[in-house]
Structures are given as C-alpha cells and as structure tokens.
Amino acid sequence: MNFQEKLEKIIKKNNSLVCVGLDSDESRLRQDYGGQKQFSFNKSIIQATYDLVCSYKLNTAFYEAIGLKGIEELKKTCDYLRTEYPEIPIIIDAKRGDIGNTNNGYVQFVFTYLSGDAVTVHPYLGEEAIRPFLEEKDKGIIILCRTSNPGAAEFQDLPVNNKSLYKIVAENVAKKWNKNNNCLLVVGATYPDELKQVRKIVGEEMTLLIPGIGAQGGDLEATLKAGLNRKKSGLIINSSRGIIFANDPRAETLNLKNQINEIRNI
C-alpha cells in the first residue's frame, strides 16, 4: 500500500482530515509538563487522538534540538506508531533538500531508520537534486510551495515571466515531477487565495498539506473552500501546538475534526 492509498483509507475510516503535529518542544515540556520526556508525552497525545486523525506529523527540529536523546525520542515515537497504529501515516517534517548524493542519506534516515511514510522537502535545488526522494514510489514526497510564515512572499511571490514563483513550483511538481504519483504540496492556511490558485494548477487528485491552522491563525473555512477537491477531500489539515498543548487534546482534535466535516458536508 502506498502513501496515498494508506492516507485515503484512514481518512475514510476515521472520517477525518486532521493531522496532529507532534511538535513536542522539550523546553515547553520542562516548563509546563514537569520535564516529561518527548516520547511519553507523544504517546499520551496519540492514545487520546488516534481515532480522530488521518496522520501524525513530526517536525524533526524539536527532537534534533536536544541531540541524541531527542533523536531517540523521535525514533521511539515512530516505532510506537508503526507497531500500535500501523494504519496511520507518519509524516516526517524534515524540510530536506540538498544535492542528490546527500539526499540519499536523508532518504535512509526518514524512510529506513524512522520508517516514515512521507517527508517534507524544499524544491530550491530542482527536480534532479531531490530525485532520490521522488524515486521512493510508495512514499509521500511533500514539496514546499506556498508556506504559512509571514515572510513567505519574499521569494515565493517573486514574478518570474509574469508568474509568481510558487505557481511555477506547483506547475513543475504537477506536470513534471509527479511521474510516480507520489507528490504532494505544502500550502499554508494563512494564504487561502494562493491555496485556491494552487488547487487550480494541480487539479483534483493531488493532496495538499495545510499548516497554519490554530496557533498561526489560519482561517479554516476559507482554507477548506479554497482547497477541497470535488470529493470534499484532498487536504491534510495540520494543527500542532493548538492541539498538543491544549488542556484537553482529544476535545480539541474532535472539535477541529467536527468543524472541518461540517464545512465539508455543506
């Protein structure tokens, strides 16, 4: 089963487009959670939300920040998901992208060592450089397109031949890079107008990963109206801090799921 098939199966089973980002900031755990270890914290979040989500996303920066112990906590989390909830896709948010030879190492780390189902990469070095990722036919390769941060426009909106750079990225991914039908794009919920343009470019079939809901202030209704395909699907809506550090992570996840489904059902 490839990534897209696995994703569609769990979306149907859990009736959910919600992705929980396990951004378990060690400094926050030390300050507010009595120094709880990242894996034990993640495990409690997973146990509270596994039947409400379509995926989990782990941003490697929060684990790399504390060195070897953090990598061990990341590995434990991935192993736990793989063993206890193998039907739920694991997205490794690593934002990798380098020359091809270096990317071979990243591929081994993400897909062999961590057993991830998908990875985020950036397109700046071109298709040739990230080919080691693209050749992983059963994995999801999630390419940064129009990101959710306030400074995204600095480069992503630059006009190239009278067309914004992010649109050129979307066109290249959809028309040239997606030979194995394993590409997705990242488009931030903070930019629904741009999301609408990306959906037009890539068509109905490509799934889009949407960060920026929750703590970053993305408009959920505008996001869904701009990005859903005709099947009322095609999106992975990520929320990280807004869920994992909530007083009741399960209630927060259920609330987001219900809000999404209410709009999907209109």
C-alpha positions as a printed NumPy array, in Angstrom:
array([[  0.   ,   0.   ,   0.   ],
       [  1.493,   3.362,  -0.997],
       [  1.184,   6.59 ,   0.97 ],
       [ -1.828,   7.951,  -0.888],
       [ -3.746,   4.681,  -0.546],
       [ -2.911,   4.496,   3.149],
       [ -3.983,   8.101,   3.637],
       [ -7.291,   7.681,   1.818],
       [ -8.067,   4.541,   3.804],
       [ -7.593,   6.204,   7.186],
       [ -9.467,   9.337,   6.074],
       [-12.429,   7.135,   5.293],
       [-12.117,   5.042,   8.47 ],
       [-11.798,   7.994,  10.859],
       [-13.812,  10.42 ,   8.7  ],
       [-11.088,  12.969,   9.34 ],
       [ -8.714,  15.314,   7.536],
       [ -6.95 ,  16.26 ,  10.784],
       [ -3.211,  15.786,  11.136],
       [ -1.789,  16.252,  14.627],
       [  1.682,  17.74 ,  14.668],
       [  3.763,  16.197,  17.427],
       [  5.933,  19.291,  17.872],
       [  6.941,  18.309,  21.379],
       [  9.123,  21.226,  22.355],
       [ 11.372,  19.992,  25.162],
       [ 11.575,  23.444,  26.761],
       [  7.767,  23.578,  26.93 ],
       [  7.654,  20.087,  28.43 ],
       [ 10.24 ,  21.097,  31.012],
       [  8.356,  24.272,  31.92 ],
       [  4.729,  23.154,  31.868],
       [  4.739,  19.349,  31.992],
       [  7.175,  18.528,  34.765],
       [ 10.015,  17.602,  32.457],
       [  8.051,  14.819,  30.772],
       [ 10.02 ,  13.009,  28.066],
       [  9.015,  13.624,  24.474],
       [  8.053,  10.037,  23.754],
       [  5.822,   9.65 ,  26.818],
       [  4.172,  12.977,  26.016],
       [  3.671,  11.962,  22.374],
       [  2.284,   8.598,  23.429],
       [ -0.359,  10.279,  25.588],
       [ -1.387,  12.513,  22.662],
       [ -1.553,   9.569,  20.271],
       [ -3.619,   7.462,  22.667],
       [ -6.052,  10.352,  23.071],
       [ -6.466,  11.111,  19.35 ],
       [ -5.673,   8.051,  17.206],
       [ -9.312,   7.52 ,  16.174],
       [ -9.78 ,  11.182,  15.201],
       [ -6.878,  11.775,  12.816],
       [ -5.683,  10.974,   9.311],
       [ -1.976,  11.294,  10.136],
       [  0.666,  12.424,  12.587],
       [  3.423,  14.859,  11.625],
       [  6.713,  15.013,  13.496],
       [  8.874,  18.079,  12.977],
       [ 12.417,  16.824,  13.437],
       [ 13.702,  20.194,  14.686],
       [ 12.089,  19.71 ,  18.096],
       [ 13.976,  16.431,  18.519],
       [ 17.261,  17.386,  16.882],
       [ 17.422,  20.406,  19.201],
       [ 18.411,  18.236,  22.172],
       [ 20.786,  15.942,  20.316],
       [ 20.995,  12.173,  20.679],
       [ 18.276,  11.947,  23.334],
       [ 15.89 ,  13.803,  21.083],
       [ 16.575,  11.531,  18.114],
       [ 15.94 ,   8.555,  20.394],
       [ 12.584,  10.058,  21.444],
       [ 11.708,  10.645,  17.777],
       [ 12.608,   7.067,  16.909],
       [ 10.592,   5.69 ,  19.849],
       [  7.551,   7.685,  18.722],
       [  7.781,   6.418,  15.149],
       [  8.3  ,   2.836,  16.331],
       [  5.282,   3.114,  18.621],
       [  3.071,   4.393,  15.825],
       [  4.33 ,   1.738,  13.435],
       [  3.65 ,  -1.036,  15.965],
       [  0.405,   0.104,  17.618],
       [ -1.28 ,   2.151,  14.878],
       [  0.23 ,   0.972,  11.583],
       [ -2.776,   2.211,   9.594],
       [ -1.989,   5.865,  10.434],
       [  0.556,   7.556,   8.111],
       [  3.636,   9.129,   9.676],
       [  4.797,  12.389,   8.105],
       [  8.383,  13.347,   8.885],
       [  8.527,  17.135,   8.647],
       [ 12.225,  17.479,   7.944],
       [ 12.185,  20.005,   5.071],
       [ 15.151,  18.308,   3.453],
       [ 16.696,  19.192,   0.127],
       [ 20.311,  19.032,  -0.966],
       [ 22.37 ,  17.585,  -3.786],
       [ 21.316,  14.092,  -4.779],
       [ 24.166,  12.245,  -3.058],
       [ 23.388,  13.897,   0.275],
       [ 19.69 ,  13.247,  -0.177],
       [ 20.418,   9.514,  -0.293],
       [ 21.363,   9.831,   3.377],
       [ 18.216,  11.749,   4.197],
       [ 16.136,   9.092,   2.441],
       [ 17.728,   6.399,   4.591],
       [ 17.114,   8.37 ,   7.799],
       [ 13.478,   9.186,   7.089],
       [ 12.254,   6.027,   5.391],
       [ 14.532,   3.275,   6.734],
       [ 15.605,   4.39 ,  10.21 ],
       [ 12.39 ,   6.212,  11.179],
       [ 10.064,   4.182,   8.901],
       [  8.208,   7.333,   7.902],
       [  5.502,   7.264,   5.247],
       [  6.109,  10.778,   3.924],
       [  8.619,  13.604,   4.158],
       [  8.636,  17.337,   3.519],
       [ 11.278,  18.647,   1.103],
       [ 12.026,  22.013,  -0.473],
       [ 12.29 ,  22.477,  -4.243],
       [ 15.042,  25.08 ,  -4.471],
       [ 17.709,  22.757,  -5.895],
       [ 15.404,  21.398,  -8.588],
       [ 13.992,  18.01 ,  -9.547],
       [ 17.365,  16.421, -10.282],
       [ 18.564,  17.007,  -6.741],
       [ 15.52 ,  15.582,  -4.958],
       [ 15.185,  12.598,  -7.288],
       [ 16.282,  10.182,  -4.518],
       [ 13.05 ,  11.156,  -2.742],
       [ 10.869,  11.145,  -5.853],
       [ 12.029,   7.629,  -6.733],
       [ 10.513,   6.322,  -3.475],
       [  7.303,   5.316,  -5.248],
       [  5.396,   4.161,  -2.165],
       [  6.24 ,   7.226,  -0.067],
       [  4.691,  10.673,   0.039],
       [  7.028,  13.455,  -1.082],
       [  5.571,  16.711,   0.216],
       [  7.126,  19.707,  -1.503],
       [  7.072,  23.22 ,  -0.07 ],
       [  5.08 ,  25.525,  -2.332],
       [  3.435,  28.478,  -0.529],
       [  4.38 ,  28.307,   3.117],
       [  2.433,  29.681,   6.097],
       [  5.061,  32.018,   7.565],
       [  4.683,  35.84 ,   7.355],
       [  7.833,  36.228,   5.235],
       [  6.848,  33.645,   2.638],
       [  6.208,  36.273,  -0.022],
       [  9.834,  37.436,  -0.062],
       [ 10.749,  34.761,  -2.606],
       [  7.606,  32.719,  -3.198],
       [  5.666,  35.635,  -4.708],
       [  8.505,  36.889,  -6.893],
       [  7.355,  37.251, -10.51 ],
       [  9.153,  35.   , -12.971],
       [  7.981,  35.548, -16.535],
       [  4.924,  37.345, -15.133],
       [  4.048,  34.433, -12.866],
       [  4.613,  34.055,  -9.114],
       [  7.379,  31.626,  -8.22 ],
       [  5.084,  29.471,  -6.052],
       [  2.852,  28.892,  -9.084],
       [  5.839,  27.741, -11.116],
       [  6.741,  25.302,  -8.334],
       [  3.171,  23.958,  -8.348],
       [  3.198,  23.584, -12.137],
       [  6.54 ,  21.798, -12.222],
       [  5.577,  19.388,  -9.458],
       [  2.214,  18.582, -11.038],
       [  3.368,  18.318, -14.646],
       [  6.995,  17.133, -14.447],
       [  7.962,  15.775, -11.026],
       [  4.946,  13.634, -10.197],
       [  5.765,  10.717, -12.502],
       [  5.179,   8.223,  -9.677],
       [  2.022,   9.934,  -8.397],
       [  3.665,  10.37 ,  -5.01 ],
       [  3.953,  14.164,  -4.801],
       [  2.023,  16.486,  -2.508],
       [  2.427,  20.214,  -1.873],
       [  2.596,  22.343,   1.279],
       [  0.342,  25.411,   1.174],
       [ -0.285,  27.447,   4.315],
       [ -3.773,  28.067,   5.666],
       [ -2.709,  31.678,   6.213],
       [ -2.903,  32.246,   2.435],
       [ -6.278,  30.937,   1.179],
       [ -6.185,  32.974,  -2.051],
       [ -2.889,  31.392,  -3.004],
       [ -4.225,  27.989,  -1.964],
       [ -7.099,  28.44 ,  -4.399],
       [ -4.632,  29.169,  -7.177],
       [ -2.562,  26.097,  -6.332],
       [ -5.635,  23.858,  -6.39 ],
       [ -6.453,  25.164,  -9.868],
       [ -2.917,  24.427, -11.061],
       [ -2.539,  20.899,  -9.666],
       [ -6.084,  19.703, -10.282],
       [ -8.322,  17.441,  -8.249],
       [ -6.088,  14.468,  -7.499],
       [ -3.094,  15.941,  -5.695],
       [ -3.303,  16.133,  -1.9  ],
       [ -2.158,  19.314,  -0.164],
       [ -0.681,  19.514,   3.34 ],
       [ -2.053,  22.589,   5.107],
       [ -0.155,  24.004,   8.101],
       [ -1.146,  27.239,   9.795],
       [ -4.458,  26.292,  11.425],
       [ -4.647,  27.008,  15.142],
       [ -1.716,  28.863,  16.684],
       [ -0.752,  30.515,  13.382],
       [ -4.261,  31.86 ,  12.865],
       [ -5.259,  30.353,   9.536],
       [ -8.931,  30.699,   8.551],
       [-10.36 ,  27.177,   8.496],
       [-13.478,  27.892,   6.438],
       [-11.585,  29.911,   3.832],
       [ -8.95 ,  27.2  ,   3.646],
       [-11.446,  24.424,   3.048],
       [-13.406,  26.366,   0.454],
       [-10.197,  27.166,  -1.41 ],
       [ -8.53 ,  23.772,  -1.221],
       [-11.053,  20.921,  -1.07 ],
       [-11.475,  18.927,  -4.264],
       [-14.842,  17.849,  -5.702],
       [-14.842,  14.811,  -3.412],
       [-14.624,  17.147,  -0.405],
       [-11.192,  15.752,   0.337],
       [ -7.633,  16.264,  -0.932],
       [ -6.352,  18.123,   2.137],
       [ -4.371,  17.227,   5.251],
       [ -5.17 ,  19.901,   7.841],
       [ -2.373,  20.108,  10.383],
       [ -2.607,  21.531,  13.874],
       [  0.306,  21.191,  16.269],
       [  0.585,  23.488,  19.286],
       [ -3.146,  24.199,  19.213],
       [ -3.835,  20.538,  19.971],
       [ -0.908,  19.019,  21.828],
       [ -0.64 ,  21.812,  24.408],
       [ -4.401,  22.227,  24.862],
       [ -5.973,  21.439,  28.222],
       [ -7.817,  18.55 ,  26.548],
       [ -6.057,  17.426,  23.35 ],
       [ -8.779,  14.924,  22.48 ],
       [-11.536,  17.51 ,  22.776],
       [ -9.521,  19.976,  20.712],
       [ -8.896,  17.376,  17.994],
       [-12.543,  16.325,  17.944],
       [-13.621,  19.945,  17.713],
       [-11.327,  20.568,  14.721],
       [-12.48 ,  17.368,  13.04 ],
       [-16.136,  18.333,  13.517],
       [-15.581,  21.868,  12.261],
       [-13.904,  20.528,   9.129],
       [-16.603,  17.956,   8.49 ],
       [-19.379,  20.475,   8.984],
       [-17.912,  22.572,   6.174],
       [-17.182,  19.501,   4.028],
       [-20.807,  18.455,   4.287],
       [-22.266,  21.766,   3.121]])
